[in-house]
Structure formats: structure tokens, C-alpha cells
Amino acid sequence: MRRRPEPQINMAPLIDIVFLLLIFFIYTVNMTGQPLDVDIDLPASAAAEAGPTRTVAIFLTRSGETYLDGRPVELTSLRDLLNQGDQVIIYADRGVDLQRALLVMDEVRLAGIENVGFAVWPREET
């Protein structure tokens, strides 16, 4: 009785694929990282906008007080205390009237600030 030859796995195609993947990943890592050491003298630009200069927190309490970074302020003086380019986060108590929160947001917008957000707690799933 003749014995069947044992099946063999040809490893050459597998090794070829592994090396191709290795070369691909090495190439893409170099392309997505920092630029290569190329000496370039970039031109200056006066039109470039800087990011927010600071993050300002405005707190609105249920009792009607307004705080700017922990200091009490009047709503009318809020516009003078803010700078263009600031990032403003409004922390409003749950019991604050929506109209008051919108007035504060209007004052912030009149100060020339476009980056305004409201801080919230995520809802708890029940």
C-alpha cells in the first residue's frame, strides 16, 4: 500500500505578504509623523488668527448673582471684562431663568467672542 505524501504549507507567499505589510506600515508611520528634517523658511503672516487667549468661566446662580472666574460682576460690566479671542464657558444653575442665561450670552457675543459654550451634566440613565 502506498503512503500518501503529507500535505505541506508553502510559506513563501505568507512571508512575502508579511514583508509587504511591514514595509507598508513603516512607510505610513513616517508619513503621518512629524515632517522629515527639511530646512524651510516659512513666511510670516499678519492674517493668522491665534487660538483662544484664555478660558473664562461665567457662573449664574439661582439667586441672581453673576460671577466671572469666581468674582462677582454686574451684567452690564461683563462686556468690558472680556477680550476678543477668549473662550467662554457659562455655568448656569438648573434654576436659572433661560432669559437671564440668554442675556449673558448676548453680552458675551457683543464683546466679540464667538467661542461660547454651556456646561452641563450628562443625564443619568434610569
C-alpha positions as CSV (number, residue, x, y, z in Angstrom):
1,M,0.0,0.0,0.0
2,R,1.3,3.4,-1.0
3,R,1.5,6.2,1.5
4,R,0.1,9.5,0.6
5,P,2.6,12.4,0.8
6,E,2.0,14.6,3.8
7,P,0.5,17.9,2.8
8,Q,2.9,20.9,3.2
9,I,2.2,24.5,3.5
10,N,4.2,26.7,1.2
11,M,5.5,29.5,3.5
12,A,7.0,31.7,0.7
13,P,3.7,33.6,-0.2
14,L,3.0,34.2,3.5
15,I,6.5,35.6,4.1
16,D,6.1,37.8,1.0
17,I,2.8,39.2,2.4
18,V,4.2,39.8,5.9
19,F,7.2,41.7,4.4
20,L,4.9,43.8,2.2
21,L,2.7,44.7,5.2
22,L,5.8,45.5,7.3
23,I,7.1,47.9,4.5
24,F,3.7,49.5,4.2
25,F,3.4,50.2,7.9
26,I,6.9,51.6,8.2
27,Y,6.2,53.9,5.2
28,T,2.9,55.1,6.6
29,V,4.3,55.8,10.1
30,N,7.0,58.0,8.5
31,M,4.3,59.9,6.5
32,T,1.9,60.5,9.4
33,G,4.5,61.6,11.9
34,Q,6.4,64.9,12.1
35,P,7.7,66.2,8.8
36,L,11.2,65.0,7.8
37,D,14.1,67.2,8.6
38,V,13.7,69.6,5.8
39,D,15.0,73.1,6.3
40,I,12.2,75.5,5.3
41,D,12.0,79.2,6.0
42,L,8.2,79.8,6.3
43,P,6.8,83.3,5.5
44,A,5.2,85.4,8.2
45,S,1.5,86.2,8.1
46,A,-0.4,89.0,9.7
47,A,-3.7,87.4,8.9
48,A,-3.2,84.3,11.0
49,E,-5.5,84.1,14.0
50,A,-4.3,82.9,17.3
51,G,-6.3,80.5,19.4
52,P,-8.2,81.5,22.4
53,T,-6.1,83.6,24.7
54,R,-7.8,82.3,27.9
55,T,-10.7,80.3,29.0
56,V,-13.2,82.3,31.1
57,A,-15.9,80.8,33.3
58,I,-19.1,82.7,33.9
59,F,-21.3,81.4,36.8
60,L,-25.0,82.2,37.0
61,T,-26.6,81.4,40.4
62,R,-30.2,80.7,41.2
63,S,-30.3,83.8,43.4
64,G,-29.4,86.1,40.5
65,E,-25.7,86.7,41.0
66,T,-23.2,86.6,38.1
67,Y,-19.6,85.6,38.7
68,L,-16.7,85.9,36.3
69,D,-13.9,83.5,37.2
70,G,-15.2,83.5,40.8
71,R,-15.5,87.2,41.2
72,P,-19.0,88.8,41.4
73,V,-19.7,91.1,38.5
74,E,-22.7,93.1,37.2
75,L,-24.2,92.0,33.9
76,T,-23.6,95.5,32.5
77,S,-19.9,95.4,33.1
78,L,-19.4,91.9,31.8
79,R,-18.7,93.1,28.2
80,D,-15.9,95.3,29.4
81,L,-14.1,92.5,31.3
82,L,-14.0,90.1,28.3
83,N,-11.5,90.2,25.5
84,Q,-11.9,89.1,21.9
85,G,-10.5,85.7,21.4
86,D,-11.4,84.4,24.8
87,Q,-13.2,81.1,25.2
88,V,-16.2,81.4,27.5
89,I,-18.0,78.6,29.3
90,I,-21.3,79.5,31.0
91,Y,-22.1,77.5,34.2
92,A,-25.8,78.2,34.8
93,D,-27.6,76.7,37.8
94,R,-30.6,74.5,37.0
95,G,-33.0,77.0,38.4
96,V,-31.7,80.0,36.4
97,D,-34.2,81.6,34.1
98,L,-33.5,80.9,30.4
99,Q,-33.9,84.6,29.6
100,R,-31.1,85.6,32.0
101,A,-28.8,83.0,30.5
102,L,-29.5,84.4,27.0
103,L,-28.9,87.9,28.3
104,V,-25.4,86.8,29.5
105,M,-24.8,85.1,26.2
106,D,-25.8,88.3,24.3
107,E,-23.3,90.3,26.4
108,V,-20.6,87.8,25.6
109,R,-21.4,88.0,21.9
110,L,-21.4,91.8,22.0
111,A,-17.9,91.6,23.5
112,G,-16.9,90.0,20.2
113,I,-16.5,86.5,21.5
114,E,-17.6,83.7,19.2
115,N,-16.5,80.7,21.2
116,V,-19.2,80.3,23.8
117,G,-20.5,77.1,25.5
118,F,-22.7,76.0,28.3
119,A,-21.5,73.5,30.8
120,V,-23.9,70.6,31.5
121,W,-24.0,67.4,33.4
122,P,-24.8,64.3,31.4
123,R,-28.2,62.8,32.0
124,E,-28.3,59.7,34.2
125,E,-29.9,56.7,32.6
126,T,-32.7,55.2,34.7
